[in-house]
Amino acid sequence: MEFSLDSFDGALPVEITIDDDNGRYMIRKSDTSGEFFNSPKELIQWVKAHFREEEFCQPNEFRGMLSRFAEYEISEQGYL
């Protein structure tokens, strides 16, 4: 699962990757710095704590990403 969100604070989009097949859980921020995580749960918690929809040019894309995260979390728990 990959997301690319345009933010107001940089020319480059924020890139968020949850790649279970290769064990890659990372964020590249608009300033090109990044965050790496050991699990998708850690990444999702970090996004919820550090990003707000008002930071992005298309807030609906941010909300859509959070919705996909919720679906992912439920499927990981075996409820889907």
N, C-alpha and C positions, 0 to 999 in steps of 0.2 A: 504494500500500500504506500503510495507516494502522493504528496501534496506539494503544490507550489502556490504560495500566497503572496501577492504584491502588498508590500507595506508602505506606509507613508514615510518611513524614516530611512529608506535606502533605495538605490537604483536596482539592486538585485532582489529577486523574490526570496522569501523564506522557503526553504526546502525541508520537508519533514518526511522521513523514510522509516517505515516499519517493514523489514524484510526478514520474515521468519525463516525462509529457506536458507539464507546465508548468515543469519544471526546479526543483522545490521539494524541498529536502532539509533538514528541520529537526526540532528537538526543542524542545518546551515542557516545562520541568521543573515539578515540583509546586509550586515557589515562584514560578511564572509567569515566571522568567527563561528564556532560550532560547539555543539554539545553531543556527547556520546553516552549511551546508556547500555546497561547489561540486559535490560528486558523491555518489552513494549509497555508494561505497566509503569515503569519508571519514567519513560518518555511521555506517556499520556499525563501522568501526574505533573511533570515539569511544565508541559504546555498549558495545562489548566491553571497552574500557579503563576506563570510568567507572561502569558499572552492574553490580550483582550481583543474582542472583535473590533473595537474602535481604532485599533492600530493598523487595520488592513483596509485597502482600497475597496474591497468587496466583502463587507461583513458577512454576507450570506454564504460565501465560500468557507469562511472560518466556522460558521455554525454548521455547515454541511460536514466539515471535517470532524467536528465534535460529535456529530450524529454517527458518523462512520466509526469513530473511536468507541462509542457506546455499543454499537452493534458488534464490534470486534471483541470488546470485553465480555459481552454476553456469550458470544460463540466460544471464547476461550474457556468459559466456565462450563460449557457443555449444555447450555440451555437452548440453543438453536438446532 
